[in-house]
Amino acid sequence: MASKIVLHIGLQKSGTTFLQHMLQDNNEALAEADVLYPVPPDWERGKRTVANHEWSSYGLLGTEYPWVSELRASREEPSWQALLDQINAWPATVLLSAEALSVIRAGAVHRLLDALSVDDVEVVVTARSLGRSLPSLWQQHIRNGRSMSFEAYLGGLAAQRDKGWDHIETDPDAHIWRAFILSRLVRRWSEAGAGRVSVVTSPGRPPALLLERFTQAAGLPRLTHVPVADRQAHTGLTAPETLVLASLNAALRENFWPERKADRVRQVVTERFQARERRGGKVVIPLEWRSRLAEWSGEDLAALQDTGAHIVGDHGDLRYDPDLEKTSPPTPEETGRAGAEAALAFAEPALQESPIRRNARRLRRLMG
């Protein structure tokens, strides 16, 4: 049985996927240092780009995750058991990484630690400031098919936060704040029995600095860094591109497009966006929300310092400063150019299609 478990709980948009790539790539070097990073034998199934342990945890915690059905949980039970078998067969340190563990409630934390049945458990949280996280979360919200404005998105989060911690802890839909109020996240794990909780601040760039901080916090040997440009990574959209995609999502929904076809449309448009050179500015916090966000950030950092968590990195990486917001909102011209690119994503293939293929496609549509 493992003598120690290190749980990496990477908050969304904090460089989690990058770190998981590094751990997977350095799997053999870690094993030589008596650290097991279990790579599930079927990790490539579905849309996963890197091996991690989130899906395995579904097999234990199931519907504790708001997006996991009972059917999905039952399907993942063998994956959880396989992971547990690997942990029980390894005599030294096991390192697990799952972003979704940041949202589970206190009862589920206890269930997980009891199931792992290892006395020595350390938790390493990777995080960055709300000012960098929330724009990325809204952008992901849009990429998942929604059309809500950033202002409305922030309004919904504010309403959840204003209901207080008891609501956040019990309401499944308040999971974002269970993760992003760091002081509460730290306390949830330390009170459940984790011997040490570290918070690694994400600098954004260079990624090698994040890797250095993470290996220090997790007590790992030096890992080989493969540059992000040389591998599959999460590439964001710009502000005008996100606005166009939100409008496109609304149009797809109003015209009752099937989910699978709508997903394909979003994929084609997103790939077109990411290939162009002049893309516009990044998504930033709207002006009317900046003071509120600074208030949240200050509250959270003050509370974090009272938890006794070990902070690795620069505290400033976690603080939101409105004065550092230098990017202007997208202009109509930038948004128009993004809309034109979205149209070209489908116009060019259609124009290149031969008359024979076009007629065959029309015939199939008439017959189907």
RODO-2510 file (C-alpha; in nm, 4 decimals, decimal comma):
residues 368
     n   res          X          Y          Z
     1     m     0,0000     0,0000     0,0000
     2     a     0,1130     0,3564    -0,0698
     3     s     0,2919     0,5207     0,2202
     4     k     0,1856     0,8697     0,1127
     5     i    -0,0574     1,0336    -0,1284
     6     v    -0,0159     1,3767    -0,2819
     7     l    -0,3425     1,5130    -0,4224
     8     h    -0,3044     1,7804    -0,6868
     9     i    -0,6229     1,9860    -0,6956
    10     g    -0,5793     2,2321    -0,9785
    11     l    -0,8424     2,5016    -0,9983
    12     q    -0,9889     2,5600    -1,3432
    13     k    -0,7704     2,7727    -1,5689
    14     s    -0,4705     2,7571    -1,3352
    15     g    -0,2403     2,5542    -1,5625
    16     t    -0,3756     2,2164    -1,4527
    17     t    -0,3684     2,0547    -1,7981
    18     f    -0,0127     2,1750    -1,8539
    19     l     0,1022     2,0200    -1,5253
    20     q    -0,0751     1,6932    -1,6030
    21     h     0,1058     1,6791    -1,9373
    22     m     0,4345     1,7239    -1,7524
    23     l     0,3492     1,4492    -1,5024
    24     q     0,2439     1,2071    -1,7744
    25     d     0,5525     1,2782    -1,9827
    26     n     0,7787     1,2333    -1,6789
    27     n     0,6006     0,9216    -1,5560
    28     e     0,9103     0,7017    -1,5739
    29     a     1,1381     0,9587    -1,4066
    30     l     0,8870     0,9937    -1,1241
    31     a     0,8715     0,6165    -1,0779
    32     e     1,2517     0,6046    -1,0515
    33     a     1,2172     0,8540    -0,7655
    34     d     0,9582     0,6268    -0,5978
    35     v     0,6634     0,8431    -0,7026
    36     l     0,3784     0,6828    -0,8962
    37     y     0,1645     0,8974    -1,1261
    38     p    -0,0928     0,6364    -1,2313
    39     v    -0,1804     0,6535    -1,6008
    40     p    -0,5171     0,4841    -1,6566
    41     p    -0,4878     0,2223    -1,9335
    42     d    -0,7919     0,3700    -2,1085
    43     w    -0,7120     0,7362    -2,0539
    44     e    -0,7425     0,8172    -2,4257
    45     r    -1,1134     0,7359    -2,4434
    46     g    -1,3495     1,0283    -2,4886
    47     k    -1,2179     1,3798    -2,5389
    48     r    -0,9393     1,3763    -2,2811
    49     t    -0,6092     1,5213    -2,3984
    50     v    -0,4017     1,4028    -2,1018
    51     a    -0,4078     1,1353    -1,8333
    52     n    -0,5559     1,2415    -1,4998
    53     h    -0,7776     1,0928    -1,2305
    54     e    -1,0981     1,2941    -1,2546
    55     w    -1,3033     1,0318    -1,4372
    56     s    -1,1847     0,7642    -1,1949
    57     s    -1,3115     0,9736    -0,9050
    58     y    -1,6574     0,9743    -1,0645
    59     g    -1,6710     0,6040    -0,9847
    60     l    -1,6489     0,6824    -0,6118
    61     l    -1,8143     1,0220    -0,5720
    62     g    -2,0628     1,0057    -0,8597
    63     t    -2,3374     1,2660    -0,8426
    64     e    -2,1440     1,4736    -0,5900
    65     y    -2,0294     1,6337    -0,9129
    66     p    -2,3321     1,8247    -1,0495
    67     w    -2,2515     1,7240    -1,4080
    68     v    -2,2206     1,3471    -1,3405
    69     s    -2,5273     1,1238    -1,3754
    70     e    -2,5840     0,8028    -1,1805
    71     l    -2,5348     0,6079    -1,5028
    72     r    -2,2006     0,7766    -1,5707
    73     a    -2,0911     0,7140    -1,2116
    74     s    -2,1703     0,3420    -1,2352
    75     r    -1,9754     0,3175    -1,5602
    76     e    -1,6686     0,4660    -1,3913
    77     e    -1,6711     0,2310    -1,0905
    78     p    -1,4248    -0,0131    -1,2564
    79     s    -1,1929     0,2804    -1,3314
    80     w    -1,1978     0,3833    -0,9648
    81     q    -1,1282     0,0267    -0,8517
    82     a    -0,8393    -0,0030    -1,0976
    83     l    -0,6889     0,3180    -0,9599
    84     l    -0,7322     0,1943    -0,6038
    85     d    -0,5567    -0,1306    -0,6956
    86     q    -0,2600     0,0665    -0,8326
    87     i    -0,2425     0,2721    -0,5138
    88     n    -0,2550    -0,0368    -0,2942
    89     a     0,0186    -0,2070    -0,4971
    90     w     0,2653     0,0846    -0,4767
    91     p     0,4865     0,0962    -0,1648
    92     a     0,5872     0,4619    -0,1745
    93     t     0,4334     0,7966    -0,2797
    94     v     0,1365     0,8184    -0,5176
    95     l     0,0534     1,1437    -0,6940
    96     l    -0,3049     1,1984    -0,8116
    97     s    -0,4335     1,4957    -1,0109
    98     a    -0,7981     1,5901    -1,0603
    99     e    -0,9273     1,9419    -1,1207
   100     a    -1,2843     1,8551    -1,0199
   101     l    -1,1845     1,7679    -0,6625
   102     s    -1,1847     2,1413    -0,5966
   103     v    -1,5665     2,1510    -0,5970
   104     i    -1,6579     1,8541    -0,3768
   105     r    -1,8206     1,9205    -0,0401
   106     a    -1,6916     1,8227     0,3045
   107     g    -1,8768     1,4920     0,3166
   108     a    -1,7301     1,3856    -0,0174
   109     v    -1,3803     1,4886     0,0947
   110     h    -1,4144     1,2539     0,3937
   111     r    -1,5438     0,9746     0,1671
   112     l    -1,2454     1,0096    -0,0635
   113     l    -0,9871     1,0119     0,2147
   114     d    -1,1533     0,7147     0,3814
   115     a    -1,1539     0,5220     0,0527
   116     l    -0,7855     0,5970    -0,0094
   117     s    -0,7105     0,4709     0,3433
   118     v    -0,3636     0,6275     0,3621
   119     d    -0,2665     0,8156     0,6761
   120     d    -0,0217     1,0578     0,5133
   121     v    -0,2089     1,2779     0,2633
   122     e    -0,0847     1,6110     0,1313
   123     v    -0,2868     1,8451    -0,0897
   124     v    -0,1351     2,0799    -0,3472
   125     v    -0,3728     2,3420    -0,4874
   126     t    -0,2776     2,5437    -0,7955
   127     a    -0,4604     2,8737    -0,8315
   128     r    -0,4518     3,2172    -0,9879
   129     s    -0,6367     3,5461    -0,9348
   130     l    -1,0098     3,5911    -0,9849
   131     g    -0,9303     3,8617    -1,2380
   132     r    -0,7657     3,6024    -1,4606
   133     s    -0,9851     3,3049    -1,3727
   134     l    -1,3343     3,4481    -1,4165
   135     p    -1,2819     3,5747    -1,7748
   136     s    -1,1525     3,2291    -1,8674
   137     l    -1,4455     3,0594    -1,6945
   138     w    -1,6983     3,2763    -1,8781
   139     q    -1,5208     3,2102    -2,2049
   140     q    -1,5405     2,8359    -2,1373
   141     h    -1,9096     2,8825    -2,0528
   142     i    -1,9582     3,0248    -2,4036
   143     r    -1,7491     2,7541    -2,5672
   144     n    -1,9784     2,5006    -2,4029
   145     g    -2,2763     2,6444    -2,5908
   146     r    -2,4110     2,9235    -2,3705
   147     s    -2,4858     3,2804    -2,4762
   148     m    -2,5003     3,4683    -2,1435
   149     s    -2,3165     3,8015    -2,1339
   150     f    -2,0141     3,8375    -1,9074
   151     e    -2,2026     4,0915    -1,6950
   152     a    -2,4936     3,8506    -1,6446
   153     y    -2,2510     3,5677    -1,5680
   154     l    -2,0815     3,7731    -1,2966
   155     g    -2,4226     3,8748    -1,1625
   156     g    -2,5145     3,5102    -1,1143
   157     l    -2,1896     3,4397    -0,9316
   158     a    -2,2398     3,7439    -0,7092
   159     a    -2,5893     3,6255    -0,6157
   160     q    -2,4480     3,2883    -0,5113
   161     r    -2,1674     3,4413    -0,3083
   162     d    -2,4004     3,6870    -0,1341
   163     k    -2,6040     3,3958     0,0075
   164     g    -2,3118     3,3033     0,2318
   165     w    -2,0932     3,0042     0,2951
   166     d    -2,3658     2,7704     0,4210
   167     h    -2,5423     2,8062     0,0879
   168     i    -2,2199     2,7571    -0,1077
   169     e    -2,1372     2,4422     0,0859
   170     t    -2,4784     2,2819     0,0363
   171     d    -2,5989     2,3992    -0,3063
   172     p    -2,4566     2,1779    -0,5842
   173     d    -2,4836     2,4650    -0,8335
   174     a    -2,2574     2,6907    -0,6229
   175     h    -1,9557     2,4735    -0,7000
   176     i    -1,7480     2,7541    -0,8539
   177     w    -1,7195     2,9305    -0,5185
   178     r    -1,6373     2,6048    -0,3386
   179     a    -1,3262     2,6059    -0,5536
   180     f    -1,2403     2,9730    -0,5871
   181     i    -1,2795     3,0842    -0,2263
   182     l    -0,9365     2,9440    -0,1483
   183     s    -0,9524     2,9773     0,2289
   184     r    -1,2613     2,7561     0,2407
   185     l    -1,1055     2,5054     0,0022
   186     v    -0,7960     2,4799     0,2220
   187     r    -0,9981     2,4408     0,5418
   188     r    -1,2240     2,1775     0,3871
   189     w    -0,9273     1,9505     0,3177
   190     s    -0,7250     2,0244     0,6307
   191     e    -1,0260     1,9690     0,8573
   192     a    -1,0932     1,6368     0,6818
   193     g    -0,7456     1,5119     0,7719
   194     a    -0,4960     1,6273     0,5098
   195     g    -0,1661     1,6669     0,6884
   196     r    -0,0461     1,9610     0,4814
   197     v    -0,2143     2,1863     0,2281
   198     s    -0,0037     2,3980    -0,0077
   199     v    -0,1269     2,6661    -0,2461
   200     v     0,0853     2,7156    -0,5566
   201     t     0,0297     3,0518    -0,7255
   202     s     0,0135     3,0375    -1,1040
   203     p     0,2192     3,3109    -1,2719
   204     g     0,0637     3,2543    -1,6138
   205     r     0,3953     3,2820    -1,7907
   206     p     0,6529     3,1400    -1,8099
   207     p     0,4945     2,7967    -1,7611
   208     a     0,8295     2,6577    -1,6473
   209     l     0,7973     2,8726    -1,3346
   210     l     0,4625     2,7124    -1,2518
   211     l     0,6206     2,3688    -1,2962
   212     e     0,9092     2,4655    -1,0682
   213     r     0,6726     2,5876    -0,7959
   214     f     0,4536     2,2801    -0,8261
   215     t     0,7399     2,0306    -0,7992
   216     q     0,8690     2,2185    -0,4936
   217     a     0,5299     2,2072    -0,3209
   218     a     0,4707     1,8404    -0,4075
   219     g     0,8232     1,7306    -0,3132
   220     l     0,8981     1,5965    -0,6608
   221     p     1,2280     1,5622    -0,8442
   222     r     1,3108     1,8041    -1,1237
   223     l     1,0879     1,7319    -1,4244
   224     t     1,1661     1,7787    -1,7922
   225     h     0,9730     2,0743    -1,9308
   226     v     0,8302     2,0366    -2,2807
   227     p     0,7352     2,3831    -2,4186
   228     v     0,3635     2,4477    -2,4456
   229     a     0,3941     2,5390    -2,8146
   230     d     0,5102     2,1859    -2,8933
   231     r     0,2047     2,0108    -2,7593
   232     q    -0,1726     2,0178    -2,7451
   233     a    -0,2874     2,2866    -2,5007
   234     h    -0,5931     2,4882    -2,4186
   235     t    -0,5931     2,7994    -2,6385
   236     g    -0,8297     3,0763    -2,5397
   237     l    -1,0465     3,3050    -2,7475
   238     t    -1,0276     3,6824    -2,7576
   239     a    -1,3029     3,9187    -2,6430
   240     p    -1,4531     3,9841    -2,9910
   241     e    -1,4347     3,6137    -3,0782
   242     t    -1,6190     3,5199    -2,7591
   243     l    -1,8943     3,7737    -2,8328
   244     v    -1,9414     3,6309    -3,1819
   245     l    -1,9513     3,2747    -3,0486
   246     a    -2,2100     3,3742    -2,7846
   247     s    -2,4339     3,5213    -3,0565
   248     l    -2,3820     3,2127    -3,2699
   249     n    -2,4851     2,9910    -2,9769
   250     a    -2,8060     3,1904    -2,9351
   251     a    -2,8853     3,1568    -3,3058
   252     l    -2,8191     2,7825    -3,3029
   253     r    -3,0510     2,7402    -3,0063
   254     e    -3,3264     2,9582    -3,1559
   255     n    -3,3151     2,7497    -3,4728
   256     f    -3,3270     2,4197    -3,2801
   257     w    -2,9966     2,2828    -3,4043
   258     p    -2,9178     1,9338    -3,2677
   259     e    -2,6519     1,9420    -2,9978
   260     r    -2,4015     1,7354    -3,1929
   261     k    -2,4230     1,9579    -3,5010
   262     a    -2,4028     2,2720    -3,2880
   263     d    -2,0884     2,1371    -3,1199
   264     r    -1,9351     2,0768    -3,4612
   265     v    -2,0161     2,4322    -3,5719
   266     r    -1,8487     2,5719    -3,2593
   267     q    -1,5438     2,3551    -3,3175
   268     v    -1,5026     2,4683    -3,6785
   269     v    -1,5442     2,8356    -3,5885
   270     t    -1,3081     2,8118    -3,2892
   271     e    -1,0374     2,6485    -3,4998
   272     r    -1,0759     2,9254    -3,7585
   273     f    -1,0421     3,1902    -3,4870
   274     q    -0,7270     3,0351    -3,3458
   275     a    -0,5580     3,0248    -3,6860
   276     r    -0,5859     3,3974    -3,7606
   277     e    -0,3255     3,6605    -3,6766
   278     r    -0,5192     3,9759    -3,5771
   279     r    -0,7521     3,8426    -3,3127
   280     g    -0,8313     4,1398    -3,0899
   281     g    -0,7865     4,1862    -2,7158
   282     k    -0,8366     3,9378    -2,4353
   283     v    -1,1505     3,9094    -2,2222
   284     v    -1,1242     4,1336    -1,9157
   285     i    -1,3423     4,2180    -1,6182
   286     p    -1,6104     4,4759    -1,7154
   287     l    -1,5483     4,8205    -1,5699
   288     e    -1,8575     4,8179    -1,3478
   289     w    -1,7472     4,4930    -1,1809
   290     r    -1,3846     4,5755    -1,1062
   291     s    -1,4275     4,7254    -0,7592
   292     r    -1,6495     4,4350    -0,6554
   293     l    -1,3931     4,1844    -0,7756
   294     a    -1,1137     4,3671    -0,5938
   295     e    -1,3229     4,3452    -0,2766
   296     w    -1,3722     3,9704    -0,3196
   297     s    -1,0027     3,9230    -0,3884
   298     g    -0,8982     4,1145    -0,0780
   299     e    -1,1380     3,9210     0,1439
   300     d    -1,0227     3,5866     0,0103
   301     l    -0,6514     3,6571     0,0461
   302     a    -0,6906     3,7835     0,4031
   303     a    -0,8836     3,4689     0,4957
   304     l    -0,6303     3,2453     0,3187
   305     q    -0,3449     3,3842     0,5280
   306     d    -0,5289     3,2728     0,8443
   307     t    -0,5538     2,9081     0,7330
   308     g    -0,1902     2,8120     0,7834
   309     a    -0,1624     2,6963     0,4225
   310     h     0,1875     2,6840     0,2776
   311     i     0,2011     2,9384    -0,0054
   312     v     0,4491     2,8609    -0,2837
   313     g     0,4988     3,1504    -0,5233
   314     d     0,4040     3,5168    -0,5274
   315     h     0,0983     3,6267    -0,3258
   316     g     0,0474     3,8934    -0,5912
   317     d    -0,0443     3,6228    -0,8420
   318     l    -0,3654     3,5716    -0,6414
   319     r    -0,4613     3,9376    -0,6011
   320     y    -0,6872     4,1229    -0,8431
   321     d    -0,5780     4,4817    -0,9077
   322     p    -0,8191     4,6858    -1,1245
   323     d    -0,5395     4,9287    -1,2101
   324     l    -0,3643     4,6558    -1,4060
   325     e    -0,6570     4,6179    -1,6477
   326     k    -0,5057     4,7737    -1,9596
   327     t    -0,7121     4,6073    -2,2331
   328     s    -1,0047     4,8041    -2,3754
   329     p    -1,3411     4,6462    -2,4591
   330     p    -1,3642     4,5112    -2,8153
   331     t    -1,4542     4,7642    -3,0829
   332     p    -1,7388     4,7039    -3,3312
   333     e    -1,4758     4,6657    -3,6005
   334     e    -1,2942     4,3884    -3,4102
   335     t    -1,6203     4,2081    -3,3445
   336     g    -1,7205     4,2469    -3,7100
   337     r    -1,3904     4,0971    -3,8260
   338     a    -1,4418     3,8018    -3,5926
   339     g    -1,7922     3,7545    -3,7339
   340     a    -1,6542     3,7593    -4,0863
   341     e    -1,4025     3,4896    -3,9952
   342     a    -1,6822     3,2749    -3,8529
   343     a    -1,8726     3,3091    -4,1808
   344     l    -1,5632     3,2256    -4,3868
   345     a    -1,5127     2,9080    -4,1846
   346     f    -1,8121     2,7628    -4,3696
   347     a    -1,8216     2,9743    -4,6871
   348     e    -1,4829     2,8651    -4,8204
   349     p    -1,5475     2,4867    -4,8036
   350     a    -1,8917     2,5380    -4,9569
   351     l    -1,7511     2,7355    -5,2504
   352     q    -1,4796     2,4757    -5,3082
   353     e    -1,7317     2,1925    -5,3237
   354     s    -1,7802     2,0471    -5,6714
   355     p    -2,1273     2,0672    -5,8341
   356     i    -2,1527     1,6878    -5,8295
   357     r    -2,0869     1,6687    -5,4562
   358     r    -2,3194     1,9592    -5,3897
   359     n    -2,6025     1,7941    -5,5833
   360     a    -2,5394     1,4627    -5,4085
   361     r    -2,5564     1,6345    -5,0720
   362     r    -2,8846     1,8042    -5,1651
   363     l    -3,0234     1,4703    -5,2806
   364     r    -2,9284     1,3030    -4,9530
   365     r    -3,0971     1,5860    -4,7622
   366     l    -3,4167     1,5499    -4,9674
   367     m    -3,4204     1,1730    -4,9219
   368     g    -3,3370     1,1884    -4,5518
***
